[in-house]
Amino acid sequence: MKKSQLLMSLALVSIVALTGCKTKVKRVGVDETIDLSGRWNDTDSQLVSAEMVSDLASRSWIEEYTAAHGGQKPVVIVGTVRNLSSEHIETETFTKDLERELINSGRVKFVANPIERGELRQERKEQQTWSREETQKRLAAETGADYMLQGGIKTIIDQEGKESVKFYQVDLELVQLESNEKAWIGSKKIKKYVKKRSFSL
């Protein structure tokens, strides 16, 4: 085969390969369930936050605190939710959902977590130097939390050949900061059966 014919053949193969590998994108509803890999996904996160919010808000700890503190709302801070699973899981997706729903219910207050606080404290420090006195925000005037929300995610995977069963367990605990008493414990379990397809040419 001549060199020019070889180059043309390679170019043609490259063009076919490139046109055959186009990315196709379709918009879908955020509440639509799509499982591609069998790993933890947005649907799992939404299921966890919905069940945890419902359970946490229905328990007596809010009313007990409010009754014992002259009608004041309990103040909560989100602590560490450890990912002890075998996958990368962004735990903040469901803790933020939980935080939002409880704040919007008007029954609970949340304060900034340790990461958020660092930026806020730096801003207040800079205001003492650079902002007009009447607009400066006071130092050491933060609201202290009454409870901390902590927890973790664990997985158990049973696999044989191309089939596997994935079990996820999310545990959250609400702990009274002064006494270390646990005011609430919530748990959500998710189980998936995954079968990998066999591709044949």
Backbone torsions as a table, in degrees:
resi	resn	phi	psi	omega
1	MET	NA	134.9	-179.5
2	LYS	-69.8	158.5	-177.9
3	LYS	-61.5	-41.3	-178.4
4	SER	-65.4	-38.1	178.0
5	GLN	-67.6	-37.9	178.2
6	LEU	-63.7	-43.1	179.3
7	LEU	-64.6	-40.3	179.3
8	MET	-66.0	-39.5	178.7
9	SER	-63.7	-43.1	178.5
10	LEU	-64.2	-39.6	178.8
11	ALA	-64.7	-41.5	179.8
12	LEU	-64.6	-42.9	177.5
13	VAL	-61.8	-41.3	179.7
14	SER	-62.8	-42.2	-179.5
15	ILE	-64.7	-44.1	178.8
16	VAL	-61.8	-42.3	179.9
17	ALA	-64.0	-42.5	-178.6
18	LEU	-68.5	-42.3	-179.6
19	THR	-70.5	-26.0	179.8
20	GLY	-81.6	-7.8	-176.8
21	CYS	-114.3	30.3	179.3
22	LYS	-69.0	145.0	177.1
23	THR	-85.4	131.0	179.1
24	LYS	-110.6	127.7	-177.9
25	VAL	-123.1	135.6	176.7
26	LYS	-134.3	131.9	177.1
27	ARG	-72.2	136.9	177.8
28	VAL	-132.4	161.5	178.7
29	GLY	-69.4	143.3	-177.5
30	VAL	-66.6	-18.1	178.7
31	ASP	-96.6	4.8	179.2
32	GLU	-80.8	132.7	-179.4
33	THR	-85.2	119.5	177.2
34	ILE	-131.6	115.4	177.3
35	ASP	-110.1	112.5	-179.9
36	LEU	-99.8	-46.8	-172.9
37	SER	-106.0	-18.3	-174.1
38	GLY	89.2	-4.7	177.9
39	ARG	-83.1	174.0	177.7
40	TRP	-56.0	135.0	-179.9
41	ASN	-141.9	-171.0	-175.3
42	ASP	-63.9	-32.5	178.9
43	THR	-65.0	-41.4	177.7
44	ASP	-61.8	-42.5	179.7
45	SER	-61.8	-42.8	179.7
46	GLN	-67.0	-38.2	178.0
47	LEU	-62.9	-42.0	179.8
48	VAL	-64.2	-50.0	-176.7
49	SER	-63.6	-40.4	-178.8
50	ALA	-63.6	-45.3	-178.4
51	GLU	-70.2	-40.4	-179.6
52	MET	-66.1	-42.9	178.4
53	VAL	-60.2	-47.6	-178.7
54	SER	-59.5	-44.3	-177.6
55	ASP	-71.3	-45.7	-178.1
56	LEU	-62.6	-41.0	-177.6
57	ALA	-74.9	-20.5	-176.1
58	SER	-90.0	-9.8	-177.0
59	ARG	-83.0	168.0	-170.7
60	SER	-82.7	-7.0	-173.0
61	TRP	-60.6	-33.3	-179.2
62	ILE	-67.2	-50.3	-179.1
63	GLU	-64.2	-38.4	179.1
64	GLU	-63.7	-42.6	179.1
65	TYR	-66.2	-46.5	-178.3
66	THR	-60.6	-42.0	180.0
67	ALA	-66.1	-36.4	-177.3
68	ALA	-81.4	-12.2	-175.6
69	HIS	-126.5	38.6	172.1
70	GLY	59.7	35.7	176.8
71	GLY	87.7	-0.8	179.3
72	GLN	-69.5	147.0	177.2
73	LYS	-81.9	142.6	175.5
74	PRO	-67.7	145.1	179.9
75	VAL	-108.6	127.9	-174.9
76	VAL	-119.4	145.0	171.3
77	ILE	-122.7	140.8	178.4
78	VAL	-87.6	118.7	177.4
79	GLY	-91.3	-144.8	-176.5
80	THR	-88.3	129.4	169.2
81	VAL	-110.8	103.9	-172.2
82	ARG	-79.1	135.3	174.1
83	ASN	-91.4	98.1	179.8
84	LEU	-100.5	15.4	-177.9
85	SER	-87.2	178.9	178.9
86	SER	-91.2	5.3	-177.9
87	GLU	-123.3	163.6	171.3
88	HIS	-79.8	118.6	179.0
89	ILE	-129.1	125.1	178.5
90	GLU	-85.3	97.7	-173.7
91	THR	-68.9	-23.0	-176.3
92	GLU	-66.8	-21.4	-179.2
93	THR	-62.4	-40.8	179.7
94	PHE	-89.1	-26.8	177.0
95	THR	-69.8	-33.1	176.9
96	LYS	-69.7	-37.7	175.4
97	ASP	-61.1	-44.2	-179.9
98	LEU	-62.9	-45.4	179.2
99	GLU	-60.2	-46.4	-178.3
100	ARG	-60.7	-48.1	-176.7
101	GLU	-64.3	-39.9	-179.1
102	LEU	-71.6	-37.9	176.1
103	ILE	-64.1	-45.9	-177.9
104	ASN	-67.3	-19.5	177.0
105	SER	-72.3	-18.1	178.8
106	GLY	79.0	8.0	-176.0
107	ARG	-106.2	-15.8	-175.6
108	VAL	-136.4	146.6	173.7
109	LYS	-110.6	146.9	174.7
110	PHE	-120.6	144.7	172.9
111	VAL	-112.2	161.5	-176.8
112	ALA	-60.0	142.7	178.5
113	ASN	-78.0	171.8	-175.1
114	PRO	-55.2	-37.1	179.4
115	ILE	-68.6	-45.3	179.4
116	GLU	-65.2	-36.7	-177.7
117	ARG	-60.8	-37.2	-178.5
118	GLY	-56.7	-44.5	179.6
119	GLU	-67.7	-40.1	-179.7
120	LEU	-66.1	-41.9	179.8
121	ARG	-65.4	-38.6	177.8
122	GLN	-63.1	-40.9	178.4
123	GLU	-62.7	-43.2	179.5
124	ARG	-63.8	-39.4	178.0
125	LYS	-61.6	-43.5	-179.7
126	GLU	-67.8	-31.4	177.6
127	GLN	-62.8	-31.6	-179.1
128	GLN	-62.9	-25.4	-179.1
129	THR	-100.1	-40.2	-166.9
130	TRP	-108.4	-13.5	-177.4
131	SER	-99.8	153.6	176.0
132	ARG	-59.8	145.4	-173.5
133	GLU	-56.6	-39.1	-177.2
134	GLU	-72.4	-12.7	179.2
135	THR	-106.8	-4.9	-178.5
136	GLN	-68.4	139.1	176.4
137	LYS	-95.1	136.7	-174.4
138	ARG	-65.5	147.7	171.6
139	LEU	-83.8	157.8	177.0
140	ALA	53.8	39.6	177.7
141	ALA	-124.0	23.9	-178.1
142	GLU	-73.0	154.2	174.4
143	THR	-84.2	126.2	178.5
144	GLY	-81.1	143.0	179.6
145	ALA	-78.8	149.5	175.2
146	ASP	-94.7	-30.4	-176.8
147	TYR	-134.9	151.4	172.8
148	MET	-121.5	134.4	176.9
149	LEU	-96.3	121.9	-178.8
150	GLN	-133.1	166.8	176.9
151	GLY	171.1	-161.9	-178.8
152	GLY	-166.7	163.6	176.5
153	ILE	-121.6	131.4	178.4
154	LYS	-126.4	154.0	176.6
155	THR	-130.3	150.7	169.6
156	ILE	-128.4	126.5	-178.8
157	ILE	-120.7	126.1	175.6
158	ASP	-114.3	118.1	-173.8
159	GLN	-131.6	139.9	175.2
160	GLU	-144.4	112.6	-178.4
161	GLY	61.7	-125.5	-177.8
162	LYS	-93.1	5.4	179.9
163	GLU	-112.8	142.3	177.4
164	SER	-149.7	153.7	173.3
165	VAL	-118.7	124.2	-179.8
166	LYS	-111.0	126.6	-179.7
167	PHE	-117.0	123.6	178.8
168	TYR	-114.2	137.5	174.2
169	GLN	-130.7	121.8	177.1
170	VAL	-107.3	121.4	178.3
171	ASP	-117.1	129.5	176.2
172	LEU	-125.2	143.9	178.9
173	GLU	-132.6	139.2	175.6
174	LEU	-106.5	116.0	-173.0
175	VAL	-114.7	131.9	176.8
176	GLN	-70.5	122.6	-170.6
177	LEU	-66.0	-36.5	-176.0
178	GLU	-77.5	-39.7	-173.5
179	SER	-103.5	-11.6	-174.0
180	ASN	65.9	14.7	176.7
181	GLU	-76.2	139.5	177.7
182	LYS	-86.7	119.4	-177.3
183	ALA	-90.9	-21.9	-177.6
184	TRP	-160.7	142.1	173.0
185	ILE	-131.0	127.1	179.1
186	GLY	-122.4	148.4	-179.5
187	SER	-143.5	135.5	176.8
188	LYS	-129.4	129.9	-179.1
189	LYS	-115.4	137.9	177.7
190	ILE	-131.4	132.7	-179.4
191	LYS	-128.0	133.1	-178.0
192	LYS	-129.5	138.0	171.4
193	TYR	-101.9	125.1	-176.2
194	VAL	-122.3	129.2	175.6
195	LYS	-127.3	119.3	-179.5
196	LYS	-78.7	138.6	-179.0
197	ARG	-77.8	152.6	173.8
198	SER	-100.7	126.2	-179.5
199	PHE	-99.5	133.2	177.0
200	SER	-125.1	140.2	-179.3
201	LEU	-90.6	NA	NA
